[in-house]
Amino acid sequence: MMDWTVICATNDDKVLESCLLKSPDIRHASDVILERGYSSAAVALNSGLQKCKTDLVVCAHQDVYFPAGWTDALRRSLSLILVSDPNWGVLGVWGVKRSAVCIGHVYSSGLSKILGQSFEEPVEVESLDEVVLILRRSSGLRFDDGLPGFHMYGTDICLEARRQSMRCYAISAFCIHNSNGYSILPVEYWESYWLMREKWKSRLPVVTTCKEINFWCWPLIQSKFARAASLVRRQQTPGRRVADPARLYDHLVREGSC
């Protein structure tokens, strides 16, 4: 039996009920801690970490769906890591290596496609997407309360782990990120980007699963041009959240996509 706690910073009960809490494997968790009313994911998750009683903690978005068998995949990955690196820092389901190659196996409704593919051994990465972050309370790692909003805290805690000589890994544990896609990244993302650039300027460039953080802020400049271009040409319509991720998962299984 594996003891683990789920922590979720939530602001939409309808999405929460149809995705995370509808996940078949959520029943295997020792506890589910829901943090409401926070303007910062970091503060919300740290509040949950103070409350949970298990060492193993899964921080998940409210729009994540864990299909049946997800816990088994997590357990297998943990058994491998405990042999090779018992002092691991952070795990996740979608990450990026220093070479900018992304690793993981996730379906993104926002992109309307499966990202990555299944793999056996956990893969060391530079940073992890916030969709699912797994850590040990005993590691002492905590999220930075100074980070505003709901962006970049995954990259930040991975950098903190590395600063404390702990490695981070992407694991093969397929799930659905039932999100709405972006045509253009929101202003809040770029506010977090700028703060991270200042905080980790001695480590630049920093690769993330979305945009590289660098000294010259080229991704920010390129985003400005993209926004201007969108005014003169029609953008590709981003994917939208589905009403029933369980049904979507069954369809993906029948297709042999996951």
Protein Blocks (a to p, Z undefined) as FASTA:
>chain_A
ZZdddddddfbfklmmmmmmmpmklmmpmbdcddehiabfklmmmmmmmmpmbfbdcddd
fkbccdehklmmmmmmmmmmmmmommbcbdcfbdcdfkopacdddddfklopaehjddfb
dcddfbdcfkbccddfklopacdfklgcjehklmmmmmmmmmnopacddddddddddddd
dfbdcfklmmmmmmmmmmmmmmpccddfkbccdfkommmmmmmmmmmmmmmpccdddddd
dfblmlmmmmmmmnopZZ
